[in-house]
């Protein structure tokens, strides 16, 4: 079993979900002429309007200075699954994933890396190799690949390898379907992204834990608030039952009211801090010192290592 990632390489809080694209990865996107691709600093995706990327958001030195100034001890960066890279076929996707790993692993402290993997051509051997890297926290997969029991079954080779390595899974929204161009820019983040997370959480609830009893799993953006629907789930013939201690909920883009509501359903121990920087900023919900310690320090340690703190 690979050695689990130390939760705090420096003193400070953990941020379990950020995006930071190294220059080699940016160059690879600029070389492309099909989705996803960059033209200068404009990102083009199949399902979303062109997005102007702020160059400063991917300035490694500036981002590191910000994290250190804010007292961040650990910042986990990931490939942005809405790009759709994990869904690209064969060598096309593998090349970009390799560039992501090679370049992201060169990022300095306090950054660590979520691995990526093709969901079109799952390769557990390649995943095992990258999971053996000490700076790899675990694996991120798009929610679009875990949308139902068949999807979870198709990802079984990757999930089994991840389980064997003792590292966690992070579920992130995947590519958005094509949206009418006159919709506001926030539409993908509020509609398909949330729906994908909600669906993947329910799929995991139905069969994921049964298939992978030892796998720790985190859902970004509070799983699209899916657990808050537990009463409707029960009313329609399902059940929520005992809270799963191996499921974690990352907080990005949500504040005090949503986090407090989630705690009332899943408890304190499953809530982990993530910012989704640069698309959102770190947020302390102001629920007291004990809760802050749990959300910023103890719970991330539990999710990443399986050890209580």
Residue pairs with C-beta under 8 A, 6 or more apart in sequence:
1 164
1 165
1 166
2 131
2 132
2 165
2 166
2 167
3 134
4 166
4 167
4 304
4 305
4 306
4 307
5 112
5 134
5 135
5 136
5 137
5 138
5 167
5 304
5 305
6 305
7 14
7 74
7 297
7 300
7 301
7 304
7 305
7 309
8 14
8 73
8 74
8 297
8 301
9 73
9 74
9 109
9 110
9 112
10 73
10 74
10 109
10 110
11 71
11 73
12 71
12 72
12 73
12 74
12 110
13 71
13 72
13 73
13 74
13 273
13 296
13 297
14 72
14 73
14 74
14 75
14 76
14 272
14 273
14 296
14 297
14 300
14 301
15 67
15 72
15 74
15 75
15 76
15 273
15 274
15 275
15 277
15 282
16 76
16 170
16 218
16 250
16 272
16 273
16 274
16 300
16 303
17 76
17 78
17 170
17 172
17 220
17 250
17 252
17 274
17 275
17 276
18 75
18 76
18 77
18 78
18 111
18 274
18 275
18 276
18 277
18 278
19 77
19 78
19 80
19 276
19 277
19 278
19 279
20 57
20 58
20 60
20 63
20 77
20 104
20 107
20 111
21 29
21 58
21 80
22 58
22 60
22 103
22 104
22 106
22 107
23 103
24 99
24 102
24 103
25 96
25 99
25 100
25 103
25 104
26 38
26 58
28 95
28 96
28 99
29 36
29 37
29 38
29 43
29 96
30 37
30 38
30 39
30 40
32 38
35 44
35 45
35 46
35 84
36 43
36 44
36 45
36 46
36 83
36 84
36 85
37 43
37 44
38 44
38 53
41 52
41 53
41 54
41 55
42 50
42 51
42 52
42 53
43 50
43 51
43 52
43 53
44 50
45 51
45 82
45 83
45 84
45 175
45 176
46 84
46 175
46 178
47 175
47 176
47 177
47 178
47 179
47 188
47 192
48 82
48 176
48 179
48 188
49 179
49 181
49 185
51 185
54 278
56 62
57 63
57 278
58 278
60 107
60 108
63 277
64 108
64 110
64 111
67 75
67 110
67 111
68 110
70 282
72 110
73 110
74 110
74 112
74 300
75 110
75 111
75 112
75 277
76 111
76 112
76 113
76 114
76 137
76 274
77 104
77 107
77 111
77 112
77 113
77 114
78 113
78 114
78 116
78 140
78 170
78 172
79 85
79 86
79 97
79 100
79 104
79 114
79 116
79 140
80 172
81 140
81 141
81 142
81 143
81 144
81 172
81 173
81 174
81 175
82 142
82 173
82 174
82 175
82 176
82 188
82 193
83 175
84 174
84 175
85 93
85 96
85 97
85 100
85 116
86 93
86 97
86 116
86 117
86 118
86 119
86 120
86 141
86 142
86 145
86 174
87 93
87 119
87 120
87 142
87 144
87 145
87 174
87 175
88 96
88 118
88 120
89 120
89 121
90 120
90 121
93 118
93 120
93 121
94 118
94 121
94 123
94 126
97 116
97 117
97 118
100 116
101 113
101 115
101 116
101 130
104 111
104 113
105 113
105 133
105 135
105 136
107 113
112 135
112 136
112 137
113 133
113 135
113 136
113 137
114 136
114 137
114 138
114 139
114 140
114 170
115 127
115 130
115 131
115 136
115 137
115 138
115 139
115 140
116 139
116 140
117 123
117 126
117 127
117 139
117 141
117 158
119 141
119 142
119 144
119 145
119 154
119 155
119 158
122 154
122 155
122 157
122 158
124 157
124 158
124 160
124 161
127 139
127 158
127 161
127 162
128 161
128 164
128 165
130 136
131 138
131 139
131 161
131 162
131 165
131 167
132 165
136 167
137 167
137 168
137 304
138 162
138 167
138 168
138 169
138 170
138 216
138 304
139 158
139 162
139 167
139 168
139 169
139 170
140 169
140 170
140 171
140 172
141 155
141 158
141 169
141 170
141 171
141 172
142 171
142 172
142 173
142 174
142 175
142 196
143 171
143 172
143 173
143 174
143 196
143 197
143 199
143 200
144 173
144 174
144 175
144 196
145 151
145 154
145 155
145 174
146 152
146 155
146 171
146 200
146 203
146 204
146 208
147 196
147 199
147 200
147 203
148 199
148 203
149 203
149 206
149 207
151 203
152 159
152 203
152 204
152 207
152 208
152 211
153 211
156 211
159 169
159 211
159 212
159 215
160 212
162 168
162 169
162 215
163 212
163 214
163 215
166 306
167 304
168 215
168 216
168 217
168 218
168 248
168 303
168 304
169 215
169 216
169 217
169 218
170 217
170 218
170 219
170 220
170 250
171 197
171 200
171 201
171 204
171 217
171 218
171 219
171 220
171 223
172 220
173 189
173 192
173 193
173 194
173 196
173 197
173 220
173 221
174 196
176 188
176 192
176 193
177 192
179 187
179 188
179 192
189 253
189 279
193 221
193 224
194 221
194 224
194 225
195 224
196 224
197 219
197 220
197 221
197 223
197 224
197 226
198 223
198 224
198 225
198 226
198 229
200 219
200 223
201 219
201 223
201 224
201 226
201 227
202 226
204 217
204 247
205 240
208 215
208 217
209 244
209 246
209 247
214 246
215 246
216 246
216 247
216 248
216 303
216 306
217 246
217 247
217 248
218 247
218 248
218 249
218 250
218 272
218 303
219 226
219 247
219 248
219 249
219 250
220 250
220 252
220 274
220 276
221 250
221 251
221 252
221 253
221 254
221 276
222 249
222 250
222 251
222 254
222 258
222 259
222 262
223 249
225 258
225 261
225 262
227 240
227 249
227 262
227 265
227 266
228 261
228 262
228 265
230 240
230 265
233 239
233 240
234 240
240 265
243 266
243 267
243 270
245 269
245 270
247 266
247 270
248 270
248 271
248 272
248 299
248 302
248 303
249 262
249 266
249 270
249 271
249 272
250 272
250 273
250 274
251 259
251 271
251 272
251 273
251 274
251 283
251 285
251 295
252 274
252 275
252 276
252 280
253 276
253 279
253 280
254 283
255 283
255 285
256 285
256 286
256 287
259 271
259 285
259 287
259 295
260 285
260 287
262 271
263 271
263 287
263 291
268 291
268 294
268 295
268 299
269 294
269 299
269 302
270 299
271 294
271 295
271 299
272 295
272 299
272 300
272 303
273 282
273 295
273 296
273 300
275 281
275 282
275 283
284 292
284 296
285 291
285 295
297 309
298 308
298 309
301 307
301 308
301 309
302 308
302 309
